[in-house]
């Protein structure tokens, strides 16, 4: 690897980990924020939905930005935006300012992940990519899972403001260290910005994330506005895809969709989206089940998911080395089976289960995800030619936001519908919530079976063939 590669990647991995950890750490603080500002749950949920919405809107443009701007320029904007958003959120006297801070944070986060992926694929030789991606997969899958743990610990003795204040010194150090150590990577080329593509991507991806996040209202027949926004999003997506395919002929696409012509990339991305959506949905449903059905505190809820998150962090580097030696299938297939098995086991939980049952099931889920993420990310991006790394990464990160919104929305719909039907039948809140969680995890398990069917389709890419 080129000299200084380790330091470059360390700076970017640290930045991405801080930003992704921040994305989910606020989830356990929503009740406290609702109480402080006197707002309903539907308003507080926008702190999560707005974050995903902003990510989905900004990420499609990162493929263009990575080709047009230098590494240090993108890094500087990403970190400064995240820092400003964090301070605004920490000091917000009213809810709209808190939401604005989250949106500014998300704009920085949206740039960091594709930057990390593209620099990794550019600097790391094919025979070492698995090992490096093993470390990066900690950021992708472990940081979101550990976010509630971090938030729970802070809330145990401090207010929700300190979830943001805790990030500030880390981000300042990251900014200083990055400006000193981070070099510019790759070559830039001057390409025109297609404004219509930007508008279409905002309408398409923003509309779809908003629509997915509002699926419960749509299904109840109460969301006329949500339905209109979703339809506009779908139509915009169709036009966006057609326009990108036309612009790609002259290498002027905002998001070049040619990676989907590569079979291995497409299968790997499909499995990643299914598993990532179910994981984020599970991370959303589990705290509700634990606190409502089993009476766990916020701190205890964080502790339940901590062993699985730590285990996943520990095995990810070893998974990367095994991938370099044996390819994706010996890791991916057992991993997706474990993930699916854990979801089906969770569907058996009720209001009388012991918390250690949940811990054991979550450990199985985390182990499965740990075996899957590195093979999927590395196989997907290694299948592409070098000039499509940026666009392939932008596609992957954009669709992850859609998958996260979809997984969370559908599992919450099943949870809500199951809970409401049980309470209508006269069951207590704890039993009703457990019944709702049962249906949510059944749905997740069914999606897991689809991922199991697709897993054998992902093939090993020979290290000597970087452009295939």
N, C-alpha and C positions, 0 to 999 in steps of 0.2 A: 504494500500500500504506500502511497505518497507520504512523504514526511509531514508530520503534523495532523494526519488523518484522525488519529485517536482523540486528540484534543478538540478538533473541529466537531466530531460526532458527540463527544462528551458534553460540549456546550449546548448543542442542539437537542440532545436527548434530555438533559436537565430542564431546558426551557419547555419542551413539550410535556414533560412529566408534571411540572408545576401547573401548567395551563389545563391539562386534562384532569388532573386531580381536583382543581378548582371547579370543574364543570359539574361534578356530582357531590362535592362536599357540602353544598348548600341544601341538599334535599332534606336532611334531618332538621334543618333550621326553619323550614316553612311554617310550622305551627307558631313558633316564637315570632316570626316576622308578621304573620297574620294578626297576632295579638297586639304587637307594637303599633302597627299602622291601622288596625281596625278594618281589615280587608277580608273578603271571603276566599275560600280555597281556589276558586276559579281565577281570581286575580293573581294570587301568589304563584300559581302554577306557571304564569308567564315568565317567571325568573328562570325556569327550565326551558319552556317552549321558546321563549325569545332568544335564548342562547343558541338552541339548535337551529332556529329559523335564520339567525344571522350567519351561523356557520354555513348553512346550506346556500345562502345567497352569495357569500364571499368566495367560498372555495372554488366554484367553477372558473373564476377568473385567475386562479393561481397558476394554472398551466401557462397562460399568456405572460403573467408577471415574472415567472421563473425564467422565461426566455428573454424577457425584455430588460429586467433589472438585475443588478448585482446581488450576490448573496448577502453582503453586509447591509445593503439598503433594505432588503426585505426583512432581515433579522432586526434591524434597528426599528423599523416601523412596527413590526409585530410585538416586540417587547415593550416599546414605549406606549403603544395602544393598550396593551394589557395592564401596564402599570397605572396609566391614567384611569382606566375603567375601574381598577381595583380600589384606588383612592376615592373616586367618586362614590362607589358603592359603600365603602366603609364609613364615609361621612354623610351619607344621604339622610336628610331630615324628613323626606317624604318618599312615598313608594315610587312615583314616576322617576325620580332621580336614581333610586336603587336599580330600577329596570334599565335605565339609560347606561349606568355603569356596567351592568351585565352585558349589554349589547356591545359596548366598546371593548370589553374584555374578549368577547367572542370573535370580534373582527381580528384581533391579534392572534388568537388561538387558531383561527381558520388558515392563517398564513404559515404558522409554525410547522404543522404536521406535514403538508406537502413539501416544504423546504427540507425537512429532515429526511424524508423518503428519497427525494431527488438527489440530494448531496450524497447519501449513502450509496445509491445505485451508481453514481458517477465515480466515486472515489474507491469503493471496495471491489476488489476482483471477484469474479463469480465464485471461485472456490472457497471464499471466506464470507460470502453474503449471509449464509444461514446463521453463522455464529453471531454476526453483527445484528441481524434481524431478530435473533433471540433476545437480545437486550432491548431492542426497540419494541418488541411485542409486550414487554413489561409496561411500557407507556400506553400502548393501545388498549390492553385488556385489564391489566392489574390496577392501574391508576384509577379508572372509573369505579372499580369494585371497592377500593380502599378509601375513596372519597367520603362515603358516609361514616366510616370509622374515624377519620380525622375530624370531621365535623362534629361527631358525637362526643369525642374527647374534649374538644374546645368548649362545646355547649355545656358540658358537665360542670364547668366552673366559671365560664365567662359568657358574655352575650354574643349574639350572632355576628356583631360587627367585627369581632376578632378572627372570624373565619377569613375575612378579607385582610385585616391588619397583619395576620401571620404570614401572608404572601408577600407583603411589601418589601421587607429586607432581602428576602430570597431573590425577588425580581430585580432589585437594584444591584445586588452582587452579580447576578446573571448578565445584566446589561453591561456593567463595567468589564467583566471578564470576557464577554463576547466581543466587545469593541477592541480589546487588547489582542485577543488570541484568534478570532475568527477570520480566516482568509476568504477571498472571493473564489468561488468554484465554478468551473465550466466557462463557456463562452456565451456572450449575449449577442442577440441579433435584433435589428430594428424591424419590427413588424407592425402594421397598422392595427389599431384597436377598432373592432367592429362594434359600434355603439348599440346597434339593434340586437346583437347577440347578448350584450350585457343586460339590456332591458328584458329580453326573453328569458334569460337565465334567472333573473330576479323573480319574474312572474311565475316561471315554471317551478323552480325548486322551493322558493318561498311559499308559493301557493300550495304545493303538495305537502310540505312539512306542516303548514298551518291546518290544512284539511285533515291530515292524519291525526294531528293532535286534538282535533275537534270531532273525531269520529263518533264519540258517544252522543254528542248533541245531534249530529247528522242522523244517526240511527233512531233517535227518539223523535225525529221529525221536527225538531225545534231550531235547527241551524240553517235557515235559508241563506243567510250571508255566507256561512261556512261552505255550503254546497256550491254557491256561485264562485267563491274563491278557488275551491278545488277544481271545478270545471275549467275555470280560466287557467289554472295551473297545468291541467292535462293538455289543453289545447296549445298553450305556450310551449310545453315540452315537445309536442309533436313538431311544431314549427321550428323550435330550437334545434332539434335533431336534424331535420332536413337542411337547415341553414349551415350547421357545422359540417355536415357531409359535403356540401357544395364548396364551402370555404377551404376545407382540408385539401382540395385538389391543388390549391395555390399556397398551401402551408400558412393560411391566415386564420384558421379556426380559433375561437376563444377557448373551446374545449374540444380538442381533436378526438373523435370517437373511434379512430382506427384501431385502438387496442382491442375493441370488441371483435375484431376480425380474427384475433388470435385465440384459438380454441382453449388453450390452457389458461390464459388470462381470464376468459369468460367464466369457465367452470370454477376456478379458484375464487373469483369475486362473488359468484352466486352463493357458494358455501359460506364464505366469510359474512355476507350480508344476512343470511338466514341465522347463523349462529350468533352474530353480534346483536341482531335485533332481539333474539330470545334472551340473551344474557342481560341486556339493558332492561328489558321488560321484567325479567326475574328480579333484578336488583331493585326495581320500583315496587313490585308486588310483595316481596319478602318483608320489608319493614312494616308494611300495613298489616300483614298477617301476624308478624311477631308482636307488634304493639297492641293490636286490637283483639286477636284471638288468644295469645299466650301471655299478654300483660307485660311484655318486656319494655324496659326504659329505652330512651334514645341511645344512651351509652352502651347498654347491653346489645341493642340492635347492631351497633357498629362492631362490637366484639364478635358477634356471630359470623360476620363475613370476613373477619381479619385472618383467621387461619388459612382459609382458601386463598386469599389474596397473597399472603406471604409464601405459601407453597408454590403458587403460580410464578411469583417473582424468582424463587429459588431454582425452579426447574427450567425456566425459559432459556438461559444461556446454554444449558446442557442439550436442550432440544435443538438449538441452533447447530451445535457441533454434530449431533446425530443426523440432522438434515444434510449437512455438508457431506457426510459419509454415505448415507443410505437413501437420500431422496425423500419425497413427501409421504408416500403411501404408508410405510411402516409406522409413521407417527400420526398422520391425519386420520386414518381409518379407526384405530383404537380410540383416538381423541373424540371423534364425533359420536362414536358409540357410547363413551362415558358421558358426554354431554347429554345425549338423548336419554340415557338411563337415569341420570340425575333428575331430569325434568319429570319423567314418569314417576319416579319415587316421590318427588315433591307433591305430585297430584294425590298422594295417599295421606297427606298431612291433615290432621283435624285439630279441634280446639283443646284436645287432651294430650297432644304429643309433647314430649320433652324437648327442650331447646337443643340438647346435644344431637337429636335426630336431624334437626335443621342444619346444624354445623357440619355433620357428616355428609349430608346430601350436597351442601354447598362446596365442600372440599372436593367431592367427586366432580361437580360441575367445573370448578376452577382447574382441576387437574386436566380434564378433557380440553378446556379452552387453552390451557398451557401447551398441550400437545398439538393443537390445531393452528394457532395464530401465526407462528413462524413459518411453517410450511406453506400456508396460504399466501401470506404477504410476499415471501421470497419467490415462490413459484409464479405468482401473478406478474410481478415486476420483472423478474429475470426472463420471462417469456417475450419481453418487448425489445425492440431495437432502442439504442441509446437516445435517439431524438424524440422518443415518445415516453420517456421516464416521467417527465413533468406532468404530461397530460394523463398518463396512466395513474399516477399518484393522485392527481386532482379528481379524477373519476372515482377512484376508490374512496377517498375521503368524503366526497359529496354524497355518494350513495350510502356511506355509513351513517350519515346524518338522517337520510330518509329511512334507512333500516332501523335506526334507533328510535325515531319518531313512530314508525309503524309498529315495531315490537312493543314499545311502551303503551301505545294507544290501544292495540288489540288486547293485550293482556289485562289492561285496566278495564276495558269494556267487559270482558268475561268476568273479571273480579266484581265489577259493579253490578252487572246483571244477575250474577249468581247470588250475591249478597242481598240484593233487593228482593229477589224471588223468595229467598229463605226467610227474610224478615216479614214478608207479607204472609208467609205460612205460619208465623208465630214463633220462629226460633229467636233465641237471644243473639245479641250482636256478635259475641265471640264465635258461636257456632255458624252464624250466617256468613261472617267474613271468611271462616275456614272453608265453607262450601263454595264461596266465590273464588277463593284461591285455588281450590280443587279444579274448577273449570278453566281458570287461567293457565295452570300448569299442564292440563290435558291438551289444550291448544298448542302450547309451546312444545310439548312432547311430539305431537303430530308433525309440526314443522321440523323438528329434529330428525324424524324419519326421512323426510325429503332430503335433508343434508346428508344422511347416511347413504342414500341411493346415489347421490352425486359424487361423494368422496372418491371412489375408485377411478373417476374420470380424470383426476389431476395427475399429470405425468411429471417425471423428472426431466429437467432441462440440462443437457450435457454442459459442463462448465466451459468447454471450448467454443460453445455456440452462443455468444452473447447477443447476437442479433436475431434470435429466433424465439 
